[in-house]
């Protein structure tokens, strides 16, 4: 009997958890009802888009808002409108007047609508349809289509593999004086996990080899975590910003080596090729600081380290 009770308790707990997860992933529906009526079929609900004329004699059943819950994942435009129609029919309305449609943005990745639930007689509905058709037939723009640009949702996980030229931007000195040729090559591997409100975290590894024009070359390595902000501007474009700190090393050809502190800032833009692939470009700025060797003289406000910037390009993989 104790085993049966324990199993039942676990089953009920699992059901509650499952129900919570399912409801937290769907949009939040907020209504204020003024004139409740008998429910109607969902197919009978007509949609009025923002700016379309509605008969002044229509009865206002109530208002409705389909909003982002904060953890909502399924919230494309068609689904949000369908929820609005179902809510309108449930309370006896046969028309949904959308007063405001909020597109996905950096504040929310969801479509959100705010509107009025209405009831109209068949005569009012027919008159509305006739007026609309007459207006379109007399309008010079009849037949023109309104193009709606759908935003692709942010990928949850991204891997970037990039290669490109780099340059040391800080002053570099040698026994022969100031060094001017400071070009190199960056190879970078990034991982990003995008979560709530387009914020996320990541991890970056970077390899750099810089040539000083016939002098001893240097190799740099960096590894560290990132704080990431990502945003999808249109269906095929995505940009992100990463700020990170980590451990960095350097080694000279036939010379010294050491480890220290690295700080990375990067800005990237990508063109999406499909659900799992994109081409992208990153602008990277790296600041490396090391302990100065013994007896090495530093002027006031100087530090022993290297600043660099690079422009890298490559493939992005979404999953």
Secondary structure, DSSP 8 states (H G I E B T S, - for coil): -HHHHHHHHHHHHHHHHHHHHHHHTB-EEEEEESS------GGG-EEE-TT----TT-EEEEEEEEE--SS--B--HHHHHHHHHHHHHHTT-SEEEEEEEE---SS-SS-EEEEEEEE--HHHHHHHHHHHHHHHHHSTTTT------------SEEEEEEEEEEEE-S-EEETTEEE---EEEEEEEEEEEE-GGGEEEEEEEEEEEEE-SSS--EEEEEEEEEEEEEEEEETTEEEEEEEEEEEEEEEETTS-EEEEEEEEEEEEEEEE-SSSEEEEEEEEEEEEEE---TT----TT--SEEEEEEEEEEEEEE-
